[in-house]
Amino acid sequence: MKTTEHVCLGEPTEPTNIVIFGAAGDLTKRKLIPALIKMLRCGLLHPQSKVIGVFKDRTYEEWVESLHQGVVQYTPCLNIEETEWKTFSSMLKMVSGDLQEESTYLSLADSLEDLGEHKNAMFYCAVPPRWYTTIAAGLHQLGLSEEKDGFRRVVIEKPFGMDLESAQQLNKDLQELLDESQIYRIDHYLGKESVQNLLVYRFANGILEPLWNRNFIDHIQISAAESIGIEYRANYYEKSGALRDMIQSHLMQVMTLVAMEPPVEYTADAIRDEKIKVLRAVRVFEPEDVSENAVAAQYGAGTLDEETVKAYVTEDDVSPDSVTETFTGVRFHIDNWRWQGVPFILWTGKRLPKRVSEIVIRFRKPPFNLFDSHATPPLANSLVFRVHPDEGISLRMNAKMPGLTTDTQRMVMRAPYAENGEDVSDAYEVLLHDVLNGDATLFSRADEVEESWSIIKPILEAWKARISIARYRSGSWDVSDMEKLLTNCVGGWHKPS
């Protein structure tokens, strides 16, 4: 088997039946199979494990070849060789059938193997959300979710509901069929190593804690800018929009990690207890507050990387009258002792100049400008956590310009997270490994999901009746209304460089 110079760190997993519902789909080819191959390569996936695909209308040979081509096309950096693929493909099994038919789950029950002492099974729902309850019910009826001969864990992809009511109903349905401890609501954003590293930066460094509060921090910006458009996701995106797609799930989860109090111990429930406290402290939006605290816009035609790109409303499968937002920004306030008066501005957009995700901690200005009053005022100090790409942190400070002057200039101190070609694990590697080891730290609990939906519910209600939407030029930062979200915020809108 092919080896790499990078040594993967982490606990080995037990032999497990890894069942993927929707195993012929894009998510499996693009993310799950490459992640499992890397885990096997690193010794983090037990070689006796089995990967069982559940789907229909395709032969076993067609499926295996499709997975191989997907790895070559979507993850060329794996440099997978024929012998390595042969080793991995020997772990593959197939169950053909309809998700609504009992016979499918009977065949699945027969395909689960005794692996060592237990018949462990992880069930991954790589299917549209409408099938989650159907799958859970099928597993429950045949006893496949009972943990009598090994663990049983069910992974649910986002979106977990499309609003508060649907999320509550989905939670209710799943919890009638499964124990909450068996449900892993996956958010690939939390699997990014740089996001996990937030907890280490905060709680393993004494230098930050004294500054991490309203006395020193002016505001915080959490962003996820993308240069791509909607690609092949029009059918989903037209129903979702940027607020549901990124703010409610990914960025609000990051906000809880930034704002949470130190947990009493490093365990899943202790950390999630602190995260839910943050969400419960978020100020409720009144209907009249939405226009001042939330921005929506949609990309128009423009130029990106010297290529002309089309407007959102001319994308395939998008209505020419669509008012779906492809950019959104929201200003949240966390009403607790630590963060009272500190705005949290979360924003995300597509067809922006760069693909970059950052957390910007903007500090208060010095109380008095000691230096030449006629000179350019010192710039705001910022601590920037780069989530993607080029993971790491940078500290932006002021220093004296060379020469006979007291004018100031910006000095940036950078600390990359990974150096010298070190490998950074893909989010799905991290999350699959955690599920197999029963670590739910990076997965959302039912109360977190419902609380985040309740927070944005007034925004969704206010936007439901809109008949028009602001436009911004693709390849630009021309979202004019963003400035109002940062009124009275030191330094204004941070546009990533």
PENOR-V423666 format. One record per helix or strand. SS is the DSSP state (@ for helix, = for strand). FROM is the first residue (numbers start at 1). TO is the last residue. Records with the same first field share a line. If there is no record, write none. Layout:
BEGIN
SS->FROM-TO + FROM-TO
END
This chain:
BEGIN
=->17-21 + 50-55 + 92-96 + 115-115 + 118-118 + 121-125 + 152-156 + 183-185 + 217-225 + 282-282 + 294-304 + 307-309 + 327-334 + 343-349 + 356-363 + 382-388 + 392-400 + 408-416 + 444-444 + 470-474
@->26-42 + 60-74 + 76-78 + 82-89 + 102-111 + 129-141 + 164-177 + 180-182 + 188-191 + 193-203 + 206-209 + 234-259 + 268-281 + 287-293 + 312-314 + 427-437 + 446-463 + 482-485
END
